[in-house]
Amino acid sequence: MKYITQLLYILLFSGLGELLERVIPLPIPAAIYGLVLLLIALATGILKTAQVQDAANWLISVMPVLYVPICVKILEYWGVISQNAAAIITIIVVSTFLVLGVSGLVTQWLIKRGKRK
Amino acid sequence: MTELLQDISLFPLLLTLATYQLGLWCQKKTRSPLCNPLLIATALSIAVLLLTDFDLQLYQTRSGWITWLLTPATVSLAVPLYGQLKAFKNQIGAILVGVAAGTVTSLFFIGVLCGVWQLDTALTVSLLPKSITTAIGVVLSEQNGGIPALTSAAIVITGILGNLVGSFACKILRITDPIAQGVGLGTASHVIGTSRATEIDPLAGAVSSLSLVIAGILTSVLFPLVLLLR
């Protein structure tokens, strides 16, 4: 029973997110609206962490499995992807390093500056 | 044989769980991030579908409901996020600015590089969200005319890359602060990078999982802007 109630809350916020996605004309996924709404509910105490925790942890733990059917669709696009394979791989490698470096160094610089004060 | 398998309505789900299980087993045996369960499950699923000549359309319709669970799973990320926000109250400013800097860098450079290689809009939109968590990236790609399968693959490859070279990159760039290491790994390589961050330092791991959610939210907010600028 615990899981049913908890799942109900999470689905409720997911549904609200989908409604907002329809109403707000921005290309932001429904899940983001739902996530932010749930975060607000937790922060304001409307909902307690314990009221959703178990179902949330379960959903998060199975998340990678949910991507398998999406990844399998790569079959349909194999032509266009293999034609641009060199570009795609280069872009992935270069941008991953850049992002890691910039975000890490900026954070480190801010933390050091904060400590000096 | 093909017809027999197509008569089992749960076959796509069975195949998904069985191949993922094998992937988990490989990862446990080898302890290598190269043995990513999602990559192994995808490759094996594709192999089985091709070998048995399974109707791909049928596979997609029957496994579609699994994908439908992604929205509630992503919404659930709010629960650990809330806990982490409370734990890192004092450093939240530095973390937020760091993640924002990384996210802007990511969108800007991927946009520029795609332009340099003259990739079309569908490919560019598919690659733009490649540093964030699959749940958000795939939807952004789908909503804006990208190829969700490519986005998903690019995200997994990015994660594995971050995981493999994360510690090395932190060393040569002299990122020594565990919070900064967490922000770097989480912003650049989401969940798979986070597992490396956790190995470096538990604090880095927690910051990394906080960063990946913030990066996901920021990317979806900035996405419309990036598309306008193109």
Interface residues (C-beta under 8 A of the other chain):
Chain A: L7 I10 L11 F13 S14 G17 E18 L26 P27 I28 P29 A30 A31 I32 G34 L35 V36 L38 L39 L42 A43 T49 V52 Q53 A55 A56 N57 L59 I60 V62 M63 P64 V65 L66 Y67 V68 P69 I70 C71 V72 K73 I74 L75 E76 Y77 V80 I81 N84 A87 I88 I89 T90 I91 I92 V93 V94 S95 T96 F97 L98 V99 L100 G101 V102 S103 G104 L105 V106 T107 Q108 L110 I111 K112 G114
Chain B: P12 T16 L17 T19 Y20 P37 L38 A41 T42 S45 I46 L49 L50 L56 Y59 Q60 S63 G64 I66 T67 L69 L70 T71 P72 A73 T74 V75 S76 L77 A78 V79 P80 L81 Y82 G83 L85 Q91 G93 A94 I95 V97 G98 V99 A101 G102 T103 T105 S106 F109 I110 L113 C114 W117 L119 A122 L123 L127 K130 S131 T134 A135 I136 V138 V139 L140 Q143 N144 I147 P148 A149 L150 S152 A153 A154 V156 I157 T158 L161 G162 V165 G166 A169 C170 L173 I175 T176 D177 I179 A180 Q181 V183 G184 L185 T187 A188 S189 V191 G193 S211 V213 G216 I217 S220 V221 F223 P224 L227
